[in-house]
């Protein structure tokens, strides 16, 4: 066992009472439940949305990272299609409706950062939303752990506060990477595919 893995096992066992090996097993069990269609959807989800954001970015004279940051800010607690519409409206200077006010403020801060020559991704404070933006911008190693990805990792329902404990998010993300390596896919594909399975085949 490597020192890195030993440290991950210690974090998860100490903080949530479940070993890294068990988390990896939970993720792989969900992967094995995936249909061929689920796996195709999982492999394509981030890629297709990255392409959509590239078109949005190119049409509005901003970088892909800026479009991804804006969209990630606008995504919490709304249907994905609504988040894309909201991002399109913000980048085009149109009214943004149907999302939380703080989401709009965050998206505006990302756009302002880009226009000021700063990295818009650094306006995303939490690991989940920042990794989501990284995934949308083409980073296949980042792992977005939302409620569905966490349920997969924990093997069922869990308490939100567990993910907030020191080192837990990072250790679970690494478990997704380890599971992905075992079956020869990217971490983002593993996360997206198991997310789809957890949502009973719904990719959006």
C-alpha positions in Angstrom: 0.0 0.0 0.0 1.4 3.4 -1.0 1.7 6.2 1.5 -0.8 8.2 -0.6 -3.4 5.5 -0.3 -2.8 5.0 3.3 -3.4 8.6 3.9 -6.7 8.5 2.0 -7.9 5.4 4.0 -7.0 7.2 7.2 -9.0 10.3 6.2 -12.1 8.4 5.2 -12.1 6.0 8.1 -11.4 8.7 10.6 -13.9 11.2 9.2 -16.8 9.1 7.9 -16.2 5.5 9.1 -15.8 4.0 5.7 -12.6 2.9 4.0 -11.4 4.1 0.6 -11.6 0.5 -0.7 -15.3 0.3 0.2 -16.0 3.7 -1.5 -14.2 2.4 -4.6 -16.2 -0.8 -4.4 -19.5 1.2 -4.2 -18.5 3.3 -7.2 -17.6 0.2 -9.2 -20.8 -1.6 -8.2 -22.8 1.3 -9.7 -20.6 1.3 -12.8 -21.4 -2.4 -13.3 -25.1 -1.6 -13.1 -24.8 0.8 -16.0 -26.3 -0.1 -19.3 -24.4 0.4 -22.6 -26.6 3.5 -23.1 -25.8 4.8 -19.6 -22.1 4.5 -20.4 -22.4 6.2 -23.7 -24.3 9.0 -22.1 -21.7 9.2 -19.4 -18.8 9.3 -21.8 -20.5 12.1 -23.8 -22.1 14.3 -21.1 -19.3 16.6 -20.3 -17.9 16.6 -23.9 -21.2 17.6 -25.4 -21.8 20.4 -22.9 -18.2 21.5 -23.3 -18.9 21.9 -27.0 -22.1 23.8 -26.3 -20.2 26.2 -24.0 -17.4 26.6 -26.5 -20.0 27.8 -29.0 -21.5 30.1 -26.4 -18.0 31.5 -25.5 -17.0 32.0 -29.1 -20.2 33.8 -29.9 -19.7 36.2 -27.0 -16.0 36.8 -27.2 -15.1 35.1 -23.9 -13.0 32.1 -23.0 -14.3 28.6 -22.5 -13.2 28.9 -18.8 -15.3 32.1 -18.4 -18.4 30.5 -19.9 -17.9 27.4 -17.8 -17.5 29.5 -14.6 -20.6 31.5 -15.3 -22.6 28.4 -16.1 -21.4 26.6 -12.9 -22.3 29.5 -10.8 -25.8 29.5 -12.3 -26.3 25.7 -12.0 -27.2 25.1 -8.3 -30.8 24.0 -7.7 -32.0 24.5 -11.3 -32.6 22.2 -14.2 -29.5 22.0 -16.4 -31.3 23.4 -19.4 -32.3 26.4 -17.4 -28.7 27.0 -16.3 -27.6 27.0 -19.9 -30.3 29.5 -20.8 -29.3 31.7 -17.9 -25.6 31.6 -18.9 -26.5 32.5 -22.5 -28.6 35.4 -21.2 -25.8 36.7 -18.9 -23.2 36.5 -21.6 -25.5 38.4 -24.0 -26.4 41.1 -21.4 -30.0 39.9 -21.2 -32.1 39.5 -18.0 -31.4 36.3 -16.0 -34.4 34.7 -14.4 -35.3 31.5 -12.7 -32.1 31.1 -10.7 -31.0 32.2 -7.2 -29.9 35.7 -6.7 -26.6 34.6 -5.2 -26.0 32.4 -8.2 -26.4 35.5 -10.5 -24.0 37.5 -8.3 -21.4 34.7 -8.5 -21.8 34.4 -12.3 -21.3 38.2 -12.6 -18.2 38.0 -10.5 -16.8 35.4 -12.8 -17.5 37.5 -15.8 -16.1 40.6 -14.2 -12.9 38.6 -13.3 -12.4 37.5 -16.8 -12.9 41.0 -18.2 -10.3 42.2 -15.7 -7.8 39.7 -16.8 -8.2 37.4 -13.8 -9.0 33.7 -13.7 -12.8 33.3 -13.5 -12.5 29.8 -12.1 -11.1 31.3 -8.9 -14.5 32.9 -8.2 -15.9 29.4 -7.5 -15.4 28.8 -3.8 -16.6 25.3 -3.0 -14.9 22.2 -4.4 -18.0 20.8 -6.0 -18.9 23.9 -8.1 -15.3 24.6 -9.0 -14.7 21.0 -10.1 -17.9 21.2 -12.1 -16.6 24.2 -13.9 -13.3 22.5 -14.5 -15.2 19.5 -16.0 -17.2 21.8 -18.3 -14.0 23.4 -19.4 -12.5 20.0 -20.4 -10.6 18.8 -17.3 -11.4 15.1 -17.2 -9.4 14.5 -14.0 -11.5 16.8 -11.8 -14.4 15.1 -10.0 -17.7 16.8 -9.3 -19.3 15.3 -6.2 -22.9 16.4 -5.9 -25.7 14.6 -4.0 -25.9 11.8 -6.5 -22.2 11.2 -6.8 -22.0 11.2 -3.0 -24.8 8.6 -2.7 -22.9 6.4 -5.1 -19.7 6.7 -3.1 -21.5 6.2 0.3 -23.6 3.3 -1.1 -26.8 5.1 -0.2 -28.2 8.1 1.8 -25.7 10.2 3.7 -25.6 13.3 5.8 -24.5 16.5 3.9 -22.1 17.5 6.7 -20.0 14.4 6.1 -18.7 15.9 2.8 -17.7 19.0 4.6 -15.3 17.3 7.0 -11.6 17.9 6.4 -10.2 16.0 3.5 -13.3 13.9 2.7 -14.2 15.6 -0.6 -10.7 15.2 -1.9 -10.4 11.5 -0.7 -13.7 10.6 -2.4 -12.7 12.3 -5.6 -9.5 10.3 -5.5 -11.6 7.1 -5.0 -13.5 8.0 -8.2 -10.1 8.4 -10.0 -9.0 5.0 -8.7 -12.3 3.4 -9.8 -12.0 4.9 -13.2 -8.5 3.6 -13.6 -9.6 0.1 -12.8 -12.0 0.1 -15.8 -10.0 2.3 -18.1 -12.1 5.4 -18.3 -11.6 9.0 -17.3 -12.6 10.1 -13.8 -15.2 12.5 -15.3 -16.7 9.7 -17.3 -16.9 7.5 -14.2 -18.6 10.2 -12.3 -21.0 11.1 -15.0 -21.9 7.5 -15.8 -22.6 6.5 -12.2 -24.5 9.8 -11.7 -26.8 8.8 -14.5 -27.3 5.3 -13.0 -28.1 6.8 -9.6 -30.7 9.0 -11.3 -32.4 6.0 -12.9 -30.9 6.7 -16.4 -31.7 10.4 -16.5 -28.8 12.2 -18.1 -30.2 15.7 -17.6 
